[in-house]
Amino acid sequence: ASRHLEAPWSSGTLPEVVIVPFLTNVPLRATITRPASDTTVQSDKGWVTVEGKISAAKPGERFFIVVESSVRQPSIIYLQRELRPEVEGMWRATVKYGSVGQRYKTYVIASQDATAIQGLKAAPSFTGLPSGFEVVSAIATYTVQ
């Protein structure tokens, strides 16, 4: 289920429900530790190594790292790869970013729903968070160089 915030807008031009990646009072179960967020990262032909940790995984839950590009509207989210944590939940993934000079959001999503996971793997990119998934990390923002 998507996490959402009800918004009592007075104008009829805005939606009644605003989807937000996460709420600050919801405990996060994954972190992105390297590179630090809000930095310019050096890439090797667009590839950057990203590291983090997963904690408090639910039974059968699977984790994926995604990159969101806002070059076009609506933003496009690109599935990168499934995370396979090692000892103590640590993970490392090589992530592909697009154009040099662009800012990208990177975060971890998770699901226990086998049908949702199968659907995610069949679609390399999507707009909006896929049904059955939730964002389980803070959003890291990078400018690619």
N, C-alpha and C positions, 0 to 999 in steps of 0.2 A: 504494500500500500504506500502511495506517495504521502509524504508529510506535507501538510498545507496549512496555511494561515488564513482564516476567514478575514476578509477586508470589507468593512462597511463603507464603501465608496458613496459619496453623495452625487457624483456625476455619473451619467449613464454611459460614458465613453470607456470606462475601465471595467475589467472583469470583476465578478463577485468573489472569485477565489484566486488568490495569488499563490502559485507554487514556488516554494523556496527549497533550496538544496538540503538544508538542515536547520533545526532550531537550536539556539544556544543552550537550552536546558535538556537536550537529548544527548546522552553520553555517546561519544564517538568510539567506534571499535577498531578503527584503523588510523594510522598516522603516516604522513609522508615526511620523512626526516631529512632527506637530501635529494636534490639541492634545496637550499632554504627558499621559502616562498618569496615572491616579489623581488626576484633577482633576474639578471640576464645570464642565460646559460649558454655555454659553448656547445655546439653540436658537431657531430661527425656525419656530414651529409644528412642532417635532420635528426639523427639519432642521439638521444640523451639517456644516460643511466639514472634511474630514479629508485630510491630506497625508502623503506619504511618498516612498519611493524603492525601486525594484526593481533588484537587481544579480544578476549571474550567472544570467540566465534560460537555461533549457535550450531547445534547438530545438523549436519548436512549442508551448512551454508558455504557458498562459494563466492570468491572475491575476484573482482576484475578492475583493472586500472583503465581509465578513459581519459581522453583529451578533448576539450571543448574549444572550438574555434568560433569566434564571433565575427569573422570577416564578412559573412553573409547573415541575413536575418530571415528566419529564425536561426539561432546558433545551431551548429552541427556538432554532435558528439560522436567521436570516433573510438570504437572499441580497440584497445591496444593488445591486451593479453590477460589471461587468467593468472592470478597471483598464486603461487605455491609456496607458502611460508616454510621456512626452515626451522631450526631449533629456536625456541622462545618466540616464535611468531615473526621473525625477521624475514623480509622479502626484498628482492632486487629485480627490476625489470628494465629492459631497454625499450624506450618509448620513442615513437616516430612523430616528430613535429613537422609542420609544413613550411611555410615561407619564413625566411630570415627577417628579423625585425618585427614580426607579429607577436602579440601577447596571446598566450593560451592558458586555459584553466585545466588543471590536472587533479583528478580525485579518484577515490575508490568507491565502487558500488558493490552491493552484495544481494544475494537472494538464496532462499532455500527451495524455491519453486523450480522443479526440473523442466517444466514446460517453458517457463520464462527464460531459463538459462539456454535451452535449445534454440529458442527464438532469437535471443541475443547473439548467439554464435552464427546464426544464419544471416544477420544483417550487420555489415561492417560499419555502418554509420546510421545515425538516427537523429531526429529532433525531439527533444524532451526525454525525460527519464523513462525507460521502458517499464511497462506494467510488471509488477512483481519484484521490482528492484527498489532499493533505497540507497541513498548516499550515506556512507559510514565513515567518511574522513572529512577533515576540513579541506577546503579548496586551496590548492597551491597555484599561484599564478607565476608564469615565466615568460620572459621575452627571449626569443631564440636568436642567437647570433651565429 
